[in-house]
Amino acid sequence: MSNQARQTQSHIYIHGLSGKKPSIPFHFEELERLAQNQLSAEAFAYVAGGAGREDTELRNREAFRQYHILPKMLHGKVEADLSIELFGDTYQHPFFLAPIGVLDMAYPKGDQLTARAAAATETPMIFSNQASAPMEECAREMGNHPRWFQLYWSQSDELVQSLVQRAEKTGAKAIVVTLDTTQLGWRPRDLKLAYLPFLRGMGIAQYTSDPVFQKMLDEGAGKALANAPQPRFNLTTLRNALAQKRNYPGSFWSNLFSDRATRAVRLFINIYARPDLSWEDLPKLRSYTSLPIVLKGIMHEDDAQKAKDLGMDGIIVSNHGGRQVDGAAAALTALPRITQRVGRDFPVMMDSGIRSGTDAMKALALGAKAVCIGRPYVYALGIGGQSGVEDLIRYYRAELELNMSLSSVRAVSDLDPHIFEPS
């Protein structure tokens, strides 16, 4: 067993002598149940929910159970090396924190606390385009530790350019363009509660902190659209209007007598999605940044090949955690087909369904260079704040190290389909 895994286990067992038990559950199902007790109904629905009947979410999990590790024994002392290299940078382990919007629904200042946890555990964080704190603020929390930036391509190319160049200035190592959410999927849990956090002014801090977005507001953008539906005025409407003003930069009292916060929400809703985004738009990003460009949301091997042919630097195999297309294939099922098509030299990462260190080991063996954790770290944040996220990452890392050591796998780069039982 490597030192990190041994230290994590020893820490837990030694504290057990004084009756202290871990506050973050190890099994995802228990983690989710505990988080549900901590989060508001709206927050839990937003995090837990998927598209339609949530068959894709279920399929993501079932796919991992189809692969059975066949450990080999007595290969001498094995210290598992978890380090990986991506785009010329070395990372201590293959876990990334996926971009998750509106983290302050799970815990106050959730983006900042997650950034601190990422730095404390040497885990790269992908800043969400839909964060509740500006990327500059989260970058300060991380110091020199690695971060990437997720981009939703809005209807304003000038805004896209501004966001990307701000990310460069914060020290981001790559730009992750999310392709599968050019419009929101059909999400019954959110629809049942008639709740979208962005309408309350949450999750739009990257926009309200952006000079191009502010210029658009100065020019009068964000006015009410003709014939657009308007909510009935009542106490709930008033509370939500006040929430918009609280969530907008500046003091609440100065925002109270201005319509700027409301116009910012309207402008965001009007421009954040780009349903007509096409492959022809992507090369434009090259003129905006010199950073590696990674396309997130690839599920078909033809799309993976297009990304490679267009000169993109890598992809993330993902179905958005089952949140966009109900009945879609599992991300893990798509992974080996994609890596076979583009070859192992082209960087492929994966998310959607990672719930343990063992899951990560399987995805890495099927060709992923790294994996992104999503819902689990949000639940850990909701339960324990920064320390909850740190604990979860350490547990996943320790389990991966231990399983690799017990299977006589010396390094992440040695993982391949040969670790599995023959089908």
VEXZA-119940 format. One line per 4 residues: their letters; for each residue x, y, z of N, C-alpha, C. Coordinates in steps of 0.02 Angstrom, whole numbers, plus 50000, padded with zeros to 5 digits. Atoms other than C-alpha are relative to their C-alpha. Example, Ala and Ser with C-alpha at 12.3 -4.5 7.8 and 13.67 -1.06 7.14 Angstrom:
BEGIN
AS = 50045:49941:50000:50615:49775:50390:50045:50060:50000  49958:49941:49997:50684:49947:50357:49961:50055:50037
This chain:
BEGIN
MSNQ = 50042:49941:50000:50000:50000:50000:50044:50062:50000  49959:49940:50002:50069:50174:49959:49987:50043:50061  50002:49961:49938:50098:50304:50093:49935:50039:50008  50061:49959:49994:49947:50414:50052:49941:49958:50023
ARQT = 50056:50043:49981:49823:50271:50065:50008:49977:50072  49988:50023:49932:49904:50206:50223:49987:50056:50051  50011:49943:49955:49901:50379:50304:49926:50015:50008  50072:49987:49996:49718:50403:50261:49965:49949:50044
QSHI = 50031:50053:49959:49667:50236:50334:50021:50007:50074  49975:49995:49931:49777:50258:50489:49967:50058:50037  50032:49941:49970:49705:50430:50522:49930:49983:50024  50069:50018:49982:49528:50360:50522:49999:49952:50060
YIHG = 50001:50051:49947:49568:50209:50631:50025:50028:50067  49973:49972:49938:49672:50306:50758:49950:50046:50034  50052:49957:49971:49536:50437:50781:49942:49959:50027  50053:50044:49975:49417:50293:50806:50012:49978:50072
LSGK = 49985:50018:49930:49507:50254:50970:49968:50048:50049  50032:49951:49956:49431:50413:51042:49926:50008:49983  50072:50000:50015:49260:50375:50968:49980:50044:49942  50016:49957:50057:49273:50492:50819:49995:49960:49936
KPSI = 50010:50035:50063:49201:50423:50658:49995:50050:49943  50003:49955:50058:49207:50496:50483:49931:50031:49992  50064:49966:50010:49073:50625:50448:49975:49996:49928  50019:50007:50070:49075:50597:50260:49994:49926:49984
PFHF = 50010:50071:50014:48999:50429:50211:50044:49977:49941  49958:50029:50052:49102:50313:50101:49959:49975:49941  50043:50025:50053:48957:50240:50001:49958:50057:49973  50034:49944:50031:48876:50357:49877:49927:50005:50022
EELE = 50071:49998:49982:48698:50307:49922:49989:50032:50068  50005:49970:49934:48726:50353:50104:50019:50074:49998  49980:49931:50009:48815:50512:50053:49943:50042:49973  50056:49964:50030:48667:50563:49947:49943:50009:50049
RLAQ = 50055:49995:49951:48540:50524:50084:50016:50053:50053  49982:49952:49949:48636:50626:50212:49998:50071:49971  50002:49934:50032:48655:50771:50090:49928:50024:49991  50070:49981:50009:48469:50769:50055:49971:50029:50064
NQLS = 50023:49974:49936:48439:50798:50240:50028:50069:50015  49966:49936:49986:48557:50947:50238:49979:50055:49951  50014:49950:50051:48509:51034:50076:49926:50018:49998  50069:49982:50013:48351:51129:50035:49972:49954:49946
AEAF = 50031:50042:50051:48226:51037:49927:50020:50022:49930  49982:49973:50066:48269:51152:49781:50072:49984:49983  49929:50014:50013:48457:51129:49801:50011:49927:49985  49990:50071:50011:48445:50941:49814:49973:49979:49931
AYVA = 50028:50017:50066:48332:50929:49661:50046:50023:49944  49956:49974:50052:48452:51037:49562:50063:49957:49991  49939:50040:50003:48604:50931:49606:49985:49928:49980  50013:50072:50009:48526:50757:49608:49964:49985:49935
GGAG = 50045:50014:50055:48407:50776:49463:50035:49987:49934  49977:50013:50068:48431:50712:49287:49945:50013:49951  50049:49989:50052:48340:50723:49123:49947:49945:50001  50055:50048:50009:48171:50639:49100:49991:49953:50059
REDT = 50009:50051:49947:48150:50477:49197:50066:49982:50034  49934:50009:49971:48335:50484:49241:50029:49931:49984  49972:50064:50022:48373:50324:49145:50075:50007:49986  49929:49991:50016:48540:50397:49089:50042:49999:50063
ELRN = 49964:50002:49935:48593:50427:49269:50009:49928:50023  49997:50070:49978:48552:50246:49310:50047:49961:49956  49957:50037:50046:48641:50182:49155:50074:50017:50012  49931:49981:49983:48798:50280:49202:50028:49956:50055
REAF = 49977:50040:49943:48808:50183:49364:50005:49925:49981  50001:50071:50018:48761:50013:49292:50060:49981:49957  49944:50016:50046:48901:50025:49162:50062:49979:50038  49940:50018:49962:49036:50016:49296:49997:49928:50026
RQYH = 50007:50068:49973:48967:49852:49362:50012:49946:49947  49989:50049:50053:48995:49769:49193:50074:49982:49994  49928:50013:50004:49184:49775:49216:50026:49973:50066  49977:50035:49940:49266:49655:49340:50076:49996:50001
ILPK = 49927:50000:49994:49445:49682:49397:50024:49930:50020  49970:50065:49984:49552:49524:49401:50071:50013:50026  49934:49981:49972:49697:49563:49521:50053:49946:49989  49943:50044:50002:49869:49487:49500:50039:50007:50065
MLHG = 49968:50002:49935:49974:49438:49651:50076:49996:49996  49929:50013:49986:50153:49437:49718:50047:50026:49945  49955:49968:50047:50236:49558:49600:50052:50042:50036  49952:49962:49961:50350:49621:49737:49969:50063:50028
KVEA = 50025:49939:49969:50336:49786:49826:49972:50046:49946  50032:49956:50049:50214:49897:49731:49978:50064:50035  50022:49934:49977:50202:50082:49770:49963:50032:49942  50041:49975:50056:50059:50148:49664:50015:50073:49987
DLSI = 49986:49932:50022:50106:50305:49569:49937:50027:49966  50063:49973:50027:49948:50408:49540:50011:50060:49955  49989:49939:50038:50031:50552:49448:49983:49990:49926  50016:50000:50072:49976:50597:49272:50028:50063:49969
ELFG = 49978:49941:50036:50030:50719:49139:49948:50019:49948  50046:49974:50050:49914:50828:49036:50025:50067:49974  49980:49938:50032:49967:50963:48913:50065:50028:50030  49935:49979:49976:50142:50966:48983:50004:50014:50075
DTYQ = 50001:49989:49928:50089:50985:49165:49991:49933:50036  50006:50061:49960:50107:50850:49298:49953:50013:50058  50049:49996:49945:49965:50820:49420:50011:49941:50047  49984:50050:49949:49981:50722:49582:49955:49939:49997
HPFF = 50047:50056:50005:49830:50612:49547:49950:50015:49943  50041:49990:50060:49700:50588:49408:49929:50026:50013  50067:49974:49985:49549:50666:49497:49998:50076:49988  50015:49929:50009:49480:50834:49441:49931:50013:50032
LAPI = 50066:49981:49978:49333:50928:49517:49963:50029:49940  50039:49979:50058:49203:50944:49379:49969:50069:50011  50032:49935:49992:49127:51115:49344:49926:49991:50020  50069:50004:49975:48967:51126:49448:49976:50070:50016
GVLD = 50025:49933:49989:48862:51282:49447:49964:50008:50067  50040:49979:49942:48781:51372:49594:50018:49960:50062  49979:50039:49942:48884:51286:49729:49977:50031:50066  50024:49971:49938:48819:51410:49857:49930:49977:50018
MAYP = 50061:50034:49980:48656:51315:49850:50014:49944:50050  49981:50055:49956:48748:51174:49938:50028:50025:50066  49967:49975:49940:48846:51281:50062:50018:50073:49987  49981:49930:50011:48875:51469:50087:50072:50006:49977
KGDQ = 49934:49991:50030:49024:51527:49983:50028:49933:49975  49981:50067:50021:49028:51353:49908:50056:49999:49949  49946:49999:50049:49140:51402:49762:50068:50012:50033  49937:49984:49966:49272:51479:49874:50024:49942:50043
LTAR = 49980:50055:49957:49270:51334:49997:50024:49940:49959  49978:50055:50044:49284:51207:49856:50069:50015:49972  49934:49981:50025:49431:51304:49785:50053:49987:50053  49952:50012:49945:49517:51295:49956:50012:49925:50008
AAAA = 49992:50073:49993:49483:51108:49968:50041:49972:49943  49961:50023:50058:49552:51082:49793:50074:50014:50011  49930:49982:49988:49711:51174:49840:50031:49957:50054  49974:50038:49944:49730:51080:50004:50015:49928:49981
TETP = 49991:50071:50020:49719:50911:49915:50036:49994:49934  49964:50000:50065:49817:50961:49758:49957:49970:49945  50048:50024:50049:49662:50928:49654:49983:50056:49952  50020:49948:50047:49634:51028:49494:49925:50011:50003
MIFS = 50071:49982:50001:49468:51121:49497:49984:50033:49934  50023:49967:50062:49375:51166:49339:49947:50051:50021  50046:49947:49979:49294:51334:49378:49938:49999:49954  50062:50001:50038:49112:51335:49325:49985:50068:49970
NQAS = 50024:49939:50032:49048:51464:49202:49939:50026:50037  50061:49981:49964:48891:51465:49311:50013:50003:50076  49982:49995:49929:48981:51496:49476:49965:50058:50033  50028:49945:49961:48917:51607:49615:50054:50046:50026
APME = 49944:49957:49983:49089:51684:49639:50043:50009:49937  49958:49989:50059:49200:51764:49505:50061:49955:50001  49942:50044:50006:49343:51658:49441:50061:50029:50034  49942:49968:49969:49469:51786:49505:50001:49987:50075
ECAR = 50004:50012:49928:49407:51762:49683:50019:49928:50017  49982:50070:49988:49420:51573:49673:50074:49987:49986  49929:50007:50015:49592:51586:49594:50043:50023:50059  49962:49977:49942:49652:51687:49743:49999:49949:50056
EMGN = 50005:50052:49948:49590:51549:49859:50048:49942:49986  49960:50058:50019:49693:51421:49762:50075:50014:49998  49929:49985:50005:49858:51514:49755:50028:49974:49934  49968:50026:50061:49973:51424:49632:49975:49931:49979
HPRW = 50024:50066:50016:49874:51263:49630:49960:50001:49934  50027:49999:50069:49805:51209:49460:49925:50006:49997  50072:49994:50015:49636:51260:49392:49991:50007:49924  50021:49991:50069:49548:51254:49224:49936:50042:50001
FQLY = 50062:49961:50003:49399:51356:49164:49952:49969:49950  50052:50025:50044:49236:51291:49093:49965:50058:49965  50033:49948:50039:49157:51394:48955:49934:49975:49972  50062:50008:50039:48976:51399:48901:50002:50055:49947
WSQS = 49994:49953:50056:48978:51480:48730:49935:50039:49994  50061:49959:50001:48853:51623:48742:49987:50028:49931  50018:49971:50064:48769:51719:48603:50044:50061:49983  49955:49945:50013:48899:51857:48620:50072:49974:49996
DELV = 49930:50021:50008:49069:51812:48549:50047:50046:50038  49959:49954:49962:49139:51968:48631:50003:49980:50073  50001:50024:49931:49084:51901:48800:50040:49935:50007  49961:50062:49999:49158:51730:48760:50074:50016:50002
QSLV = 49930:49981:50002:49324:51811:48718:50022:50030:50067  49983:49969:49936:49321:51913:48879:50006:49947:50055  49997:50052:49949:49284:51761:48988:50064:49958:49994  49941:50042:50012:49423:51659:48908:50064:50038:50019
QRAE = 49940:49961:49985:49551:51798:48924:50006:50014:50075  49998:49994:49927:49502:51826:49106:50027:49935:50031  49977:50065:49975:49530:51640:49135:50076:49994:49993  49928:50000:50011:49704:51655:49060:50036:50040:50054
KTGA = 49968:49956:49952:49746:51798:49178:49998:49970:50071  50003:50031:49933:49691:51695:49330:50046:49940:50006  49954:50056:49997:49818:51561:49285:49968:49934:49981  50032:50063:50022:49696:51433:49211:50046:49965:49952
KAIV = 49956:50041:50042:49787:51289:49126:49967:49976:49936  50035:50023:50060:49652:51247:48999:49930:50029:50000  50069:49978:50008:49482:51299:48932:49958:49939:49982  50045:50057:50011:49343:51168:48941:49934:50026:49972
VTLD = 50061:49976:50032:49203:51204:48818:49946:49946:50006  50055:50048:49992:49041:51119:48868:49954:50003:49940  50038:50002:50063:48951:51065:48710:49928:49976:50008  50063:50036:49996:48802:50968:48776:49944:50040:50034
TTQL = 50051:49960:49966:48708:51112:48860:49990:50066:49964  50016:49941:50038:48673:51233:48721:49928:50023:50015  50064:49983:49970:48499:51231:48800:49987:49950:50055  50013:50044:49943:48432:51156:48960:49962:49938:49979
GWRP = 50038:50061:50010:48375:50975:48956:49935:50002:50040  50064:50005:49965:48203:50922:49018:50012:49967:50068  49981:50023:49933:48231:50907:49207:49939:50003:50046  50063:49999:49963:48070:50856:49296:50006:50020:50073
RDLK = 49996:49981:49929:48137:50878:49473:49999:50076:50008  50001:49926:49997:48172:51063:49441:49933:50027:49977  50065:49977:50026:48013:51083:49340:49944:49992:50051  50051:50012:49949:47908:51008:49479:49999:50055:50053
LAYL = 49995:49946:49951:47972:51141:49599:49998:50069:49968  50000:49936:50038:47967:51275:49462:50057:50044:50023  49943:49965:49970:48140:51324:49519:50060:49998:49954  49938:49993:50037:48287:51389:49419:50042:50052:50037
PFLR = 49964:49953:49957:48422:51469:49528:50023:50064:49966  49975:49942:50036:48483:51588:49393:49949:50058:50001  50051:49948:49997:48317:51681:49399:50000:50037:50066  49991:49966:49936:48358:51723:49580:50067:50038:50003
GMGI = 49936:49966:50001:48524:51797:49527:50057:49957:50024  49947:50045:49978:48623:51644:49583:50035:49970:49940  49964:50035:50053:48759:51565:49477:50017:50041:49939  49983:49959:50058:48790:51714:49364:50057:50048:50015
AQYT = 49946:49954:49979:48942:51791:49449:50053:50010:49946  49951:49990:50053:49057:51759:49300:49977:50053:49951  50029:49951:50047:48940:51869:49198:49999:50070:50032  50007:49934:49969:48905:52009:49322:50068:50031:50018
SDPV = 49932:49975:49987:49093:52024:49355:50037:50015:49936  49965:49993:50064:49133:52037:49170:49989:50069:49969  50008:49933:50028:49167:52206:49088:49958:50002:49937  50041:50001:50060:49085:52156:48923:49926:49994:50019
FQKM = 50069:50007:49976:48927:52100:49013:49976:50067:50030  50019:49937:49970:48926:52262:49113:49990:50054:49947  50009:49952:50054:48948:52362:48953:49933:49990:49966  50065:50014:50030:48796:52275:48881:49943:50027:50043
LDEG = 50050:49970:49955:48697:52327:49035:49999:50076:49994  49996:49927:50007:48760:52506:49017:49964:50023:49937  50031:49982:50064:48695:52505:48838:49926:49985:49999  50073:50009:49995:48521:52459:48900:49976:49930:49990
AGKA = 50022:50069:50009:48521:52271:48876:49966:49974:50063  50033:50032:49943:48414:52162:48988:49932:50028:50016  50067:49974:49988:48251:52256:48971:49950:49943:49989  50052:50051:50006:48090:52156:48984:49981:49992:49926
LANA = 50019:50013:50069:48044:52073:48819:49925:50008:49991  50072:49994:50014:47878:52114:48739:49969:49931:49995  50039:50062:50001:47750:51975:48761:50031:49944:50043  49971:50051:49957:47864:51883:48883:49956:49990:50062
PQPR = 50041:50011:49941:47771:51800:49027:50029:50034:50062  49978:49968:49939:47779:51893:49192:49969:49964:50060  50028:50034:49941:47759:51814:49365:49949:50045:50035  50047:49962:49960:47611:51865:49471:50035:50030:50060
FNLT = 49967:49968:49942:47660:51987:49608:49969:49974:50064  50021:50021:49933:47650:51913:49783:50063:50000:50044  49943:49999:49955:47765:51887:49932:50059:49960:49974  49946:50041:50029:47863:51750:49843:50037:50039:49945
TLRN = 49970:49959:50052:47891:51865:49694:50046:50053:50030  49960:49949:49967:47953:52000:49812:50064:49972:50029  49940:50032:49972:48073:51881:49901:50051:49985:49946  49954:50017:50054:48146:51825:49736:50031:50063:49969
ALAQ = 49972:49937:50025:48166:52005:49676:50054:50026:50047  49950:49979:49952:48259:52045:49836:50062:49956:49996  49943:50046:50008:48368:51890:49810:50043:50021:49941  49962:49976:50057:48418:51957:49639:50046:50058:50020
KRNY = 49962:49941:49979:48476:52119:49721:50055:49981:50049  49948:50023:49953:48570:52027:49860:50057:49966:49964  49949:50039:50036:48662:51917:49735:50039:50041:49949  49966:49958:50049:48714:52062:49623:50058:50036:50035
PGSF = 49943:49966:49969:48885:52143:49653:49981:50068:50029  50014:49936:49968:48887:52295:49766:49957:49990:50062  50039:50004:49939:48787:52335:49920:49926:49988:49984  50072:50014:50008:48609:52274:49941:49961:50065:49995
WSNL = 50039:49939:49997:48548:52449:49980:50007:50041:49937  49993:49964:50064:48621:52526:49824:49965:49963:49944  50035:50039:50051:48549:52384:49720:49924:50004:50008  50072:50002:49985:48379:52400:49804:49962:50050:49958
FSDR = 50035:49947:50036:48336:52561:49713:50021:50004:49927  49979:50003:50070:48405:52506:49545:49970:49938:49968  50025:50059:50036:48338:52388:49412:50056:49960:49968  49943:50030:50034:48514:52336:49361:50005:49925:50015
ATRA = 49996:50072:49983:48510:52169:49455:49949:49960:49961  50052:50035:50038:48346:52121:49373:50017:49997:49926  49980:50000:50071:48410:52173:49202:50058:49952:49988  49944:50047:50008:48568:52070:49231:49974:49928:49995
VRLF = 50029:50067:50005:48463:51914:49261:49967:49990:49932  50033:50006:50066:48360:51948:49105:50051:49993:49944  49949:50003:50052:48516:51978:49001:50033:49931:50000  49970:50067:49996:48595:51817:49064:49954:49948:49967
INIY = 50047:50050:50028:48439:51716:49022:49996:50006:49924  50007:49988:50072:48433:51795:48849:50061:49977:49960  49940:50010:50041:48614:51763:48799:50042:49940:50020  49951:50050:49976:48692:51621:48901:50003:49939:49955
ARPD = 50002:50061:50041:48638:51480:48783:50011:50018:49927  49987:49991:50072:48695:51462:48603:49978:49936:49963  50025:50062:50030:48581:51328:48525:50028:49986:49930  49976:50011:50069:48654:51355:48350:50076:49992:49997
LSWE = 49927:50011:50001:48835:51325:48403:50017:49940:49956  49982:50054:50047:48922:51219:48271:50076:49990:50001  49928:50015:50004:49091:51141:48235:50038:50057:49967  49967:49945:50035:49129:51289:48122:50018:50057:50047
DLPK = 49986:49946:49953:49127:51405:48274:50063:49988:50041  49947:50016:49951:49261:51314:48373:50069:50028:49983  49933:49972:50014:49418:51369:48278:50007:50073:50020  49997:49930:49980:49372:51548:48324:50032:50007:50069
LRSY = 49973:49998:49932:49421:51506:48503:50077:50004:49999  49927:49999:50006:49601:51484:48443:50027:50072:49997  49978:49930:50005:49610:51671:48407:49991:50036:50066  50012:49969:49935:49552:51708:48585:50050:49979:50053
TSLP = 49958:50026:49947:49674:51602:48683:50054:49953:49973  49947:50048:50016:49836:51504:48677:49996:49939:50045  50007:50057:49954:49777:51384:48813:49975:49939:49964  50030:50061:50029:49736:51202:48774:49924:50005:50004
IVLK = 50073:49999:50004:49554:51183:48722:49975:49928:50004  50027:50066:49987:49459:51032:48788:49924:50003:49990  50072:50001:50014:49285:50988:48724:49965:49950:50047  50036:50042:49951:49166:50920:48858:49930:49985:49975
GIMH = 50066:50021:50022:49011:50820:48817:50002:49954:49939  49992:50045:50058:49081:50705:48681:49977:49930:50020  50025:50068:49987:48989:50538:48674:50006:49955:49939  49997:50040:50062:49008:50482:48492:50071:50003:49973
EDDA = 49931:50003:50025:49172:50425:48416:50011:50045:49939  49993:49954:50057:49137:50527:48258:50014:50071:50024  49988:49934:49972:49129:50685:48363:50070:50005:50030  49932:50001:49973:49290:50636:48451:50051:50009:49944
QKAK = 49955:49993:50057:49374:50619:48282:49999:50070:49972  50005:49931:50024:49307:50789:48227:50040:50047:50044  49963:49958:49954:49379:50867:48383:50075:49995:49987  49929:50011:50014:49548:50791:48346:50020:50032:49933
DLGM = 49985:49974:50067:49542:50840:48161:50001:50077:50000  50003:49927:49996:49498:51021:48208:50058:50029:50040  49943:49976:49962:49654:51031:48315:49984:50017:50072  50014:49993:49929:49567:51030:48483:50051:49959:50039
DGII = 49945:50031:49962:49686:50977:48622:49979:49939:50039  50024:50058:49963:49576:50849:48710:49925:50002:50006  50073:50004:49991:49400:50795:48754:49984:49970:50068  50027:50033:49941:49297:50745:48904:49938:49961:49979
VSNH = 50058:50043:50015:49182:50597:48874:49951:50010:50058  50048:49981:49948:49024:50648:48967:49930:50005:49970  50069:49985:50018:48835:50647:48958:49969:50047:50051  50020:49949:49951:48826:50787:49087:49967:49969:50061
GGRQ = 50027:50034:49942:48791:50664:49225:49927:49979:49992  50069:50020:50013:48628:50614:49141:49951:50057:50004  50044:49942:49990:48559:50791:49154:49970:50028:49935  50021:49968:50062:48532:50828:48969:49955:49957:49956
VDGA = 50039:50043:50045:48469:50680:48866:49981:49936:50037  50023:50061:49968:48363:50546:48947:50004:49942:49951  49994:50058:50043:48396:50372:48879:50065:49998:49961  49936:50000:50035:48572:50415:48820:50044:49942:50024
AAAL = 49953:50052:49981:48714:50290:48824:50040:50022:50060  49957:49986:49943:48823:50278:48978:50067:50028:49975  49936:49971:50020:48982:50383:48970:50055:49947:49999  49948:50052:49997:49088:50233:49021:49995:49953:49940
TALP = 50009:50043:50059:49014:50131:48878:50030:50033:49938  49974:49964:50058:49063:50265:48754:50077:50006:50002  49928:49986:49992:49240:50284:48824:50046:49954:49959  49953:50041:50038:49327:50130:48749:49993:50008:49924
RITQ = 50009:49989:50073:49251:50160:48576:50036:50063:49979  49969:49936:50016:49313:50339:48580:50076:49996:50003  49927:50005:49994:49489:50300:48641:50029:49957:49945  49976:50042:50055:49504:50165:48510:50003:50040:49935
RVGR = 50002:49961:50061:49456:50289:48373:50056:50053:49998  49952:49944:50002:49568:50435:48424:50070:49981:50021  49934:50023:49978:49712:50334:48497:50017:50025:50069  49984:49985:49930:49789:50339:48669:50044:50061:50007
DFPV = 49958:49940:49995:49903:50485:48627:49959:50064:50002  50044:49942:49998:49754:50603:48612:49967:50002:50069  50025:49998:49932:49702:50663:48787:49924:49993:50004  50072:50012:49988:49532:50592:48836:49990:49995:50075
MMDS = 50020:50004:49931:49455:50623:49006:49928:49975:50003  50068:50027:49995:49290:50560:49074:49966:50023:50063  50041:49991:49941:49150:50606:49193:49933:49966:49989  50067:50029:50002:48971:50549:49229:49999:49930:50030
GIRS = 50007:50064:49966:48949:50412:49357:50056:49980:50046  49944:50017:49955:49115:50415:49452:49977:50008:50072  50025:50000:49932:49068:50368:49629:50049:49971:50051  49951:50031:49955:49227:50292:49702:50068:49998:49966
GTDA = 49934:50011:50029:49412:50262:49678:50001:49941:49953  50004:50059:50044:49369:50094:49602:49971:50019:49932  50028:49977:50063:49260:50179:49471:50054:50036:49959  49946:49964:50035:49407:50292:49429:50049:49951:49969
MKAL = 49953:50050:50025:49521:50141:49410:49974:49968:49936  50030:50031:50059:49401:50063:49284:50001:50048:49941  49999:49951:50054:49385:50223:49183:50070:50012:49974  49930:49991:50021:49573:50248:49180:50025:49941:49959
ALGA = 49980:50060:50037:49597:50069:49122:49970:49998:49930  50033:49999:50066:49476:50100:48979:50022:50058:49956  49970:49951:50044:49578:50245:48915:49997:50072:50023  50002:49930:49976:49537:50401:49017:50068:50019:50030
KAVC = 49939:49974:49970:49689:50506:49063:49987:50026:50071  50020:49974:49935:49594:50580:49211:49924:49996:50003  50073:50003:49991:49418:50579:49283:49978:50060:50041  50028:49943:49964:49306:50716:49349:49947:49976:50048
IGRP = 50051:50014:49949:49206:50702:49510:49948:50055:49998  50053:49951:50002:49037:50788:49509:49957:50001:50062  50048:49998:49944:48888:50758:49622:50030:49981:50067  49975:50019:49933:48987:50669:49760:50033:50058:50038
YVYA = 49966:49947:49963:49093:50821:49801:49951:50055:50020  50051:49950:49981:48940:50935:49800:49963:49976:50062  50032:50027:49940:48855:50820:49926:50047:50007:50060  49952:49994:49945:49013:50818:50032:50006:50073:50022
LGIG = 50000:49929:49984:49016:51008:50023:49939:50018:50042  50061:49985:49963:48836:51017:50081:50000:49972:50071  49997:50032:49934:48873:50902:50228:50053:50032:50045  49944:49979:49958:49041:50967:50287:50039:50060:49977
GQSG = 49963:49942:50024:49092:51121:50190:50067:49981:49971  49934:50012:50028:49275:51131:50143:50029:49933:50022  49971:50063:49975:49328:50986:50255:49965:49940:49970  50037:50055:50032:49192:50877:50179:50027:49984:49931
VEDL = 49972:50010:50067:49261:50903:50004:50070:49969:50005  49932:50027:49991:49439:50870:50065:49997:49927:50018  50004:50070:49980:49388:50709:50150:49980:49955:49942  50022:50042:50056:49296:50644:49997:50056:49988:49950
IRYY = 49945:50008:50048:49444:50676:49883:50052:49952:50028  49950:50045:49970:49563:50590:50004:49975:49928:50001  50026:50068:50001:49447:50439:50015:50005:49970:49931  49997:50026:50069:49436:50421:49826:50072:49985:49981
RAEL = 49930:50010:50017:49622:50442:49808:50029:49938:50035  49975:50058:49962:49660:50314:49945:49974:49935:49972  50029:50062:50028:49541:50186:49870:50033:49983:49934  49967:50014:50064:49619:50205:49699:50070:49973:50011
ELNM = 49932:50023:49985:49796:50187:49769:50000:49928:50025  50003:50067:49970:49748:50035:49871:49982:49947:49949  50020:50049:50050:49659:49946:49729:50054:49988:49948  49945:50009:50047:49803:49977:49611:50055:49958:50031
SLSS = 49948:50038:49967:49928:49911:49738:49980:49927:50008  50024:50069:49991:49823:49757:49775:49993:49962:49935  50005:50032:50066:49810:49724:49588:50067:49999:49965  49932:50000:50028:49998:49743:49560:50008:50048:49941
VRAV = 49994:49948:50051:49978:49900:49454:50042:50056:50029  49951:49954:49971:50125:50016:49481:49983:50074:49986  50012:49930:50018:50063:50175:49394:49935:50006:49960  50060:49987:50039:49910:50253:49316:50012:49984:49926
SDLD = 49984:50012:50071:49998:50241:49148:50001:49926:49983  49999:50073:50011:50003:50051:49170:49929:49971:49996  50069:50025:50002:49814:50036:49182:49976:49992:49928  50029:50013:50066:49735:49957:49029:49947:49944:50008
PHIF = 50054:50050:49994:49593:49834:48989:50022:49931:50023  49978:50065:49977:49703:49687:49037:49987:49988:50074  50014:50010:49929:49659:49717:49220:49931:49967:50010  50068:50026:49992:49482:49655:49184:49997:49926:49985
EPS = 50016:50070:50014:49414:49479:49186:49981:49993:49927  50019:50008:50071:49402:49413:49007:49925:49990:49993  50072:50007:50010:49226:49429:48940:49984:49937:49961
